[in-house]
Amino acid sequence: MKNLLAGFVAATLTFGVQAEALDSHLLQQGEAVAIASDCQACHTAPGSKSAFSGGYGIASPMGVIYSTNITPAAAGIGRYSEAEFSAAVRHGVRADGANLYPAMPYTSYSKMTDADLHALYYYFMHGVKPVDEANQQTDLPFPFNLRFSMGMWNVMFADSKVYQNDASQSAEWNRGNYLVNGLAHCNTCHTPRGLLMQEKNDQPLAGSPLGSWYAPNITSDKVSGIGGWSDDELVQYLKTGRAAGKNQAAGGMAEAVEHSLQYLPESDLRAIAVYLKSTKPIRTEGETQPAFNYGAPMDVENSVRGRNPNNANQSLTNGAALFSGNCASCHQPDGSGSANQAYPSLFHNTATGMSNPNNLIAAILFGVQRDTADHQVLMPGFSSPSYVGQLTDQQVADISNFVLAHYGNPDVKVQAGDVAWVRKGGHPPLLAQAQPWILPGGIAALVIVLLVAGFWLRRRRPR
């Protein structure tokens, strides 16, 4: 009888799970939320065959932050209740009470609606394969390793309000706002950061350094932002990572297109375009014309052919020769790019026309890789590790300056030192620069306080 009862209970539980799994609508909604939120890009390590199993190293100014396993396994979030899941996703607090770092964009996910949160939880618990695999632990230097400090940071800077529709705007605009500032968390990369790495709310989407790369201004400004793009061009860019005569996605944006944006329904992409075109225009100081307006064809071979004997060695001694030897075979001698634009034109190109040259430098150093439904793009990087020859900082600077002078913004100049910083991961913010001095500075301040207190007590002591 005992075995029969156990068998009945097991059969009942199995039937319950199967019945629950039949809620395909909730499962599909949760998967759609996960895709829009780009969970896989950060929670799947490069080369891993197990989606959402974590281990991806996110380079932050404070150090490398490793993403966690978010599969429904013991080493992941299998024991999380929906309330605990909500606290992690929306407020950056783990089930054990420890604070997450805002490399996990909970400051944007806080806007996630209850319905989307419930569907997302359901999807991770029932639609994701469990992988019982522990990840490398994040170990930031002092004082950034004090996770409790994030609680104070959250009080000062995190907005925990769930998204509410603006009745004065259209449904399409509201959907775009929800995606840009919520699920798709465009704001976390494209909004400048303050002293304590908080988003500058007075400059939303105005562009920001992002490690070696630069997340450009995507406000409605017609010079510095996307105000000069049509809705169709924005949709095309979000779906494929490329908009003819405008730009192509690389770095983190290529990852967003590859893992998330290309899978969104066109209605969502159009909603994003509608919202972005409605944002407050913010002009980047010093810019006078759109980045995609710069440049024209110029055949490099006319300036380098015949300069050296046919058997000359070490002849790549200037930007033109370096461009001819390393770039022209793919981007063409006149900079017009390949016929299918997998290797894009270097003129009428935001990466070469921006006042910030980091994306041009980073593309040369680290290459571009982007897979979408209609094409694959692979440009090798000219730094280690790579299967092509490595270029020095000065050589990258020479190529960059040649490209900028002839195909891009001629007012922008690149020094070897600029390339060195991009190679290292970008200029660290002031907070990261101050890190080595925080502990000794704190000790010195404490000693001064104790000395002052001791002196004061001695003066107060009766004679």
N, C-alpha and C positions, 0 to 999 in steps of 0.2 A: 504493500500500500504506500509505504514511504517513497519507494522508487517511482511508483505511478504518479504520486502527487508532485514529485520533483520534475518528472517528465511533463506533467500538465502545466506547471508553473513556467518551465522553460519554453514550452510551445506557446503559452500565452504571451510571454515577453517577446518572443520572436515575432509573433503575429502583430504585437503592438508596434514593434520597430518597423515592420514591413508596412503597416498601415500608416505610420507616421511618415515613412519615406515616400508614400504615395502623394504627399502634398507637393507636387511638382511645381506649382505656381510659387510657393514660398521658397523652394529651392532655387528656382530660376531668378527670383527677385534678389535673393541673397548673393547669388553668383554675380548678378549685374552690379550690385553695390560693391562687391569685392573688386570687380574689374574697374569700375569708375574710381574707386579709392586707390587703385594701383598697389594693392597689397602684395601681389606676387613679386614685383620688381625688387622690393626691399627684403622680403622674407624668404627668398630663394637664392642660395649662394650660386655664383657662376659655375656652370658645369654640373650642378646637382640635378639628379633625376627625380628628386622628391620635392614637389611643389610645397611651398610654405613651411619647409623644415628649418628655416633660419640659417644663420651663419654668415650672412652677407655683411661685409665690413663697410660701414658707412663712414666716409672720411668727414670728420667735423673739425672745426678750428680748435676744439679742446682735446682732440684725439679720436681714435677709431672707436666707433660704437657698433657693436655686433648685434644684428637683428636676432630675434628669438624665434624658436619653433612655435608656430601657431596652428599646428595640426591637432586633432582631438586625441592626443596621446598623453600619457603621464608626464613625459618630458616636455609637452607642449601646453595646451590649454584644455586638455580633456577633463580636468576636475573643476574648471571654471563654471560657476553658475552664470546665468544671464546677467544678473546684477553686477557680478565681478567683471564680466566681459565688458559691460557698459562702462564701468569705472575705468578700465584700462584704455578702452578706445576713445572715450569722450573726455576723460579727466587725467589720463596718464598715471593711474595708480594700479599697480599689480595686485593680484589676489593676496599676496603676502603683506600688502600695505606699503611696499617700497615704491618710490616714485620713478617713473620712466623719464628718460631724457626727451626733449622735444624734437629729436631726430625722428621720433614717432610723432607724426603731425596731429596729435590729439587736440591741439589748439584750433585746428580746422574741423576735425571730426566731431568736436563738441556740438557742431551744428546739425549732426546727423539726426534725422527724425526717429521717433520711437519705432515706427513701422520698418524703416530701413535697418535700424539697429537689431530689431528682432529677427528680421530676415537674414541679416549677416551672421548672427549667432547660429541660427538654424543651419545655414549653409556650412559653416565651419564644423559644426558638430555632426552633420549627416552627409555632407557632399564632398568632404575632403578626406583623403586617405591618411590615416594616422601613421605617424613616423616617430617611433620612440627613440629619438636621437638628441642628446644634449649638445648644446652649442658652446662655443668659446665665450667666456664671460668678458663683459666690458670692464676695462680697468683703466680709468682715466687718472691723470695725475691730480694730486691735491691742489686746490680744494674741490675740483670738479667731481671727485669721486664721492663726495658727501651728498648722497642722493636726497637726503631730507631737505637740503637747501632748495631743491626744485619745488617743494611745497610753498616756500616763501615767494619764489619766482612766479608760481601759478597765481598766488594771491595778487601779485602786482600786475601781471600781464595777461593771464589766460582769461578768455571769455568763455564761460560755460553755458551760454544760452543756446537752446535748440533753435534751429532756423524757423523763422516765421515769415510767411509770404507777405509781401508788400502789396496791399490791395490797390494801390494807385498804379501798379505796373502790370504788364501782361503776364500771362502764365508762362510764356516763353522766356521773358526776362527773369522771372523768379526762378525758373529751372536753371538758367544760366548762372545766376548769382549763387544758387545752392551748390552747383558743381564747381565753379571757380573758387569760391571761398570756403567750401565745405568738402564734399567728397573728393574731388580731383585736387584739392589743396594747392592750386596754382599760386595762391598768395604766399605760401611758405617759402617758395624759391624766388619769386619775382618782386617781393616787397623788401625794401632796404631794412637792415637791422640796426638797432641802437647799441649803446655801450654794453648793456647786459644781454645782448643778442635777442632782444625782443623786437617784434615787427614794429616799424614806424607807421603807426596808423594814420598819420597825416600825409603819407606818401604811398598809398596802396598801389601795388603793381608797377611801381616806377623804376624797377630794375635793381639788381643786387649782385655782388660777387657771390660765386658759388664754388668755392674751392678754386681749381684751376680755370674754371669756366666762368661765364658771366650770363646770368639770367636777364634778358633784356627788358626794357620798358615795354609793357603791353597795355598801357593806358590808351585812351582814344586820341592822344595827341598825334597830329598828322606829320610831325617831323620826327619826334623821338619814339613814338609808340606805333600802334597798328591802325591809326586813323586813316592812313592812306591805303590800307588793304581793303579789298571788297569782302563781303561775307563769304562768297564762294572761295576766295583765296584762303581765308582763315580755315574754312571747313576742309579744304584740300590739304592744307598744311597739317592740321590736327589728325587727319585720317592717314596720310601717307608720309608725313615728315618732310614734305617738299611743296613749295609753292613757286611756280615758275616766275623768275624775275624778282623774287622777294627773298626767300631764305630756305634753308634746309636744316633739319634737326640733327644735333650732335650731342654728345655727352649725356647729361641727365634727361634732356628733352627727348633724345632718341630713345632712351629707355621708356619714357612715359608713352611715347607713340607706339613703341613695339609691344609693350605689355598691357597697355590700358586704352589709350585714346582711339586706336584704330578699330577697337571692338565696340565702341559706343555707337548707338543708333544715330543716324544722321540728324534726327530731331534734336538730340542732345548736343551734337557738335554745332548745329545752327543756334541753339540756345546760348552756348558759350560765346559764339561770335556776336550775337545780338547784345549780350551783356557787356562784353568787352568794348564794343563800339559805343556803349552808353556811359562808360566810366568817365570820371573827371580827367580831362587832359592834363598831363604833367610834362613839362618840357625839361629835358636834360640840359643843364647849363652848357652853353657854348655851341650847341648843335643848331644848324641853320637850314639844313635840308635833310630829307629822309635818307637813311643809310643805303637803301636800295637804289637810289638815284645816281650813285657814284660810279665812275669808271666807263671804259670803252675798250673795244678790242685793240690789241697791240701785239704784233708778232715779234716775239723775243728773238727768233732766229736771225732777224735782220741785224741785231746788235751783237750777236756772239759768233756767228758763223765766219770762219776765216781769221779769227783773232789769234789762233794758235796753230802750230803745225799739227798735222794729222796724228803724229806719234807723241804729242806732248803729254806729260804726266802732271798730276796735281794742278790741272788748269781751271778747276772750279773755284775761282778766287773772288768772285763778286756775286751780287744777288741775281743778276741776269743769267750768268753761267750756271749758278746753283739751281735756279728755277728751270732752266733748259734741261739740266741733267737729271733732276729729281721729280719735276712736277709736270712738264709740258707734254709728256707722253700720254697722260690721262686727261689733264685739263686743257690740252691742246696748246700749241705754241702761241696762239693769240688770246688765250685765257677764256675761250668760249665754252669749254667743257665738252664732254662726250655727247654723242647724238641723242642718247636717251636721258642725259643729265644726271645719270647715276654719279658721275663726276661732274659737279655743277660748274656753271659759268662763274668766273671769279669777279666779273663786273655785274652791276645790278644785283648785288648780293649783300645781305645785311651783315654777314660775318666780316666782309672786307670794308664795308662802309661805315661801321660803327665807330664812335669816338673812343671806345674801349676795345683794344686789339686782342684781348685775352682769348676770345673764341677762335680767332685765326691762328694764334700761337698754339693753343691747345689742340686744334685739329691737326696741325703739323706734327706736334709731339706725340699725341696719343691716338691719332687716327679717328675714323668715324665708322661705326657699325650700326646698321639699322635694318631690321627685317620687318616688312609689312606684306600684306596679302598680294600686292601687285609688283613688288620688286625687293631686291636685296641690295644693300649698299655696303661696301667694304673698302675703306681707304686705310692702308697700313699707316701706323705711326712711325715716325722717324726717331724714336727713342727706345731704350731698352725696356722690356724685351720686344723684339720685332724681327721679322724675317727680311726686312730691308735695311739698308745702311743707316747707321745712326748719325745724326747731325749734332754738331756742337751748338752751344747757346749762340755763339756769334753767327754761325751759318744759318740758324733758324731766324735770327734777327735780320740777316741780310736778305733772305728770301721774303720775309714778311715786309720789309721796307720796299723791296722791288714790287711786290704785289700791291701794296698800299699806294705806291706812287703812280702805278699804271692802271690798276684795275679797281682800286678802292678809294679810300679817303686819304688824299696826299698830305693832309695836315697832320696825320698821326704818324709818329715815329716810334720805332721799337729799338730798345737797347738790349745788349746781351744780358744785362741784369734783370730786365723784365722777363726774359725767357727763363732765366734761372728760377725766378719766383714761381712762374707758372709750372715749371717742372717739379718744384717742391710741393705744389698744392695750393699756391696762391698766398698773397700777403695775409698773415694772421691778424685778426682784429685786435684792438687794444687790450681786451680782456685776456686773450691768449698770450699776448706779449708780456702782460704783467704777471703771468702765472709763476715764474721763478722767484718773484719778489714778494708774493703774497704771504708765504709763511714767515720768512725773515722779517718782513715788514710788520706782520701781526705781532711777532715776538718783540720787536723793537718798540712798537706802540704800547704793548703791555708793560714792558720795563719802564717806559717813560711815565705811564700812568701810576705804576707802583712807586716810582721815585717821587713824583709830585705828591702822591698821597702820603708817603712817609715824611716828606718835608713839611706838608701841611699839618700832620699830626704832631710833629716836633714843635712847630710854632705854637700849636694850641696847648701843649703840655704846660702845666703851671711851673713857674721857675722857683 
